[in-house]
Amino acid sequence: MAVEVRIPTILRTYTSGEKAVAGEGATLAELIDHLESNHPGIKERLIEARDGESDLRRFVNVYVNDEDVRFTGGLGTSVDDGDQVVVLPAVAGGCRVLDVADTF
């Protein structure tokens, strides 16, 4: 058995359009390395080097069994066979609503 990794639409170009792929590893870092070996280029979209260490990119959220890995050990978070890992890009944006008084 393996770990199921759910891939967001924006990263599916690296997985040939697959919504979910299988991965292996004892930690999230190992799992991402395994993904990279099968889907070259995906690691760079998930990980960045900061202060000489690797960490998840600021606008990438990763959940292992619905738990945000930023609160469970980051790249050191344990993963087990049968776990589900979900990768979600953070979404931001919108627009400011102007008050009519601001236009005069």
C-alpha positions as CSV (number, residue, x, y, z in Angstrom):
1,M,0.0,0.0,0.0
2,A,1.1,3.6,-0.5
3,V,0.2,7.1,0.4
4,E,-2.4,8.9,-1.7
5,V,-1.3,12.4,-2.7
6,R,-4.1,14.7,-3.9
7,I,-2.8,17.2,-6.5
8,P,-4.3,20.6,-7.1
9,T,-5.2,21.6,-10.7
10,I,-2.4,24.0,-11.0
11,L,0.2,21.3,-10.4
12,R,-1.3,18.5,-12.5
13,T,0.9,19.4,-15.4
14,Y,3.6,17.6,-13.4
15,T,1.4,14.5,-12.9
16,S,0.1,14.1,-16.5
17,G,-3.3,15.5,-15.4
18,E,-3.7,13.0,-12.5
19,K,-5.8,14.3,-9.6
20,A,-4.2,11.8,-7.2
21,V,-0.9,9.9,-7.3
22,A,0.7,7.3,-5.1
23,G,3.8,8.2,-3.0
24,E,6.1,6.5,-0.5
25,G,8.2,7.6,2.4
26,A,8.2,7.7,6.2
27,T,8.1,11.5,6.3
28,L,6.6,14.3,4.2
29,A,10.1,15.2,3.0
30,E,10.7,11.6,1.8
31,L,7.3,11.5,0.2
32,I,8.1,14.7,-1.7
33,D,11.4,13.3,-2.9
34,H,9.6,10.2,-4.1
35,L,7.1,12.4,-5.9
36,E,10.0,14.2,-7.6
37,S,11.5,11.0,-8.8
38,N,8.2,10.1,-10.5
39,H,7.0,13.6,-11.4
40,P,10.1,15.8,-12.1
41,G,9.7,19.4,-11.3
42,I,6.9,19.1,-8.7
43,K,9.3,19.4,-5.7
44,E,10.5,22.9,-6.8
45,R,6.8,24.0,-6.7
46,L,6.4,22.7,-3.1
47,I,9.7,23.4,-1.4
48,E,12.0,26.3,-1.2
49,A,15.3,26.9,0.6
50,R,15.2,29.5,3.4
51,D,18.2,30.4,5.6
52,G,20.0,27.3,4.3
53,E,17.2,24.9,5.1
54,S,14.4,23.5,3.0
55,D,10.8,24.2,3.9
56,L,7.4,24.3,2.3
57,R,6.7,27.3,0.1
58,R,4.9,30.0,1.9
59,F,1.7,29.8,-0.2
60,V,1.5,26.0,-0.3
61,N,-0.6,24.2,2.3
62,V,-0.2,20.5,2.9
63,Y,-2.4,18.3,5.0
64,V,-1.8,14.7,6.2
65,N,-5.1,13.1,7.0
66,D,-6.8,16.6,7.3
67,E,-4.1,17.9,9.7
68,D,-2.1,20.9,8.6
69,V,1.6,19.9,8.6
70,R,2.7,23.3,9.7
71,F,1.4,22.3,13.1
72,T,2.6,18.6,13.0
73,G,6.2,18.9,12.2
74,G,6.4,20.3,8.7
75,L,8.5,18.3,6.3
76,G,9.3,15.9,9.2
77,T,5.6,15.0,9.6
78,S,5.2,11.2,9.6
79,V,3.3,9.5,6.9
80,D,2.1,5.9,6.9
81,D,0.7,3.5,4.3
82,G,-2.9,4.4,3.6
83,D,-2.6,8.1,4.6
84,Q,-4.0,10.8,2.4
85,V,-1.9,13.9,1.7
86,V,-3.6,16.9,0.2
87,V,-1.6,19.7,-1.4
88,L,-3.5,23.0,-1.6
89,P,-2.2,26.3,-3.0
90,A,-3.2,29.2,-0.7
91,V,-5.7,31.5,-2.3
92,A,-5.8,35.2,-1.7
93,G,-7.1,38.2,-3.5
94,G,-10.2,40.1,-4.0
95,C,-10.8,43.8,-4.3
96,R,-11.5,46.6,-1.9
97,V,-15.0,48.0,-2.0
98,L,-14.9,51.8,-2.2
99,D,-17.1,54.0,-0.1
100,V,-19.0,56.5,-2.2
101,A,-17.4,59.2,-0.1
102,D,-13.9,58.1,-1.3
103,T,-14.8,59.0,-4.9
104,F,-15.5,62.7,-4.2
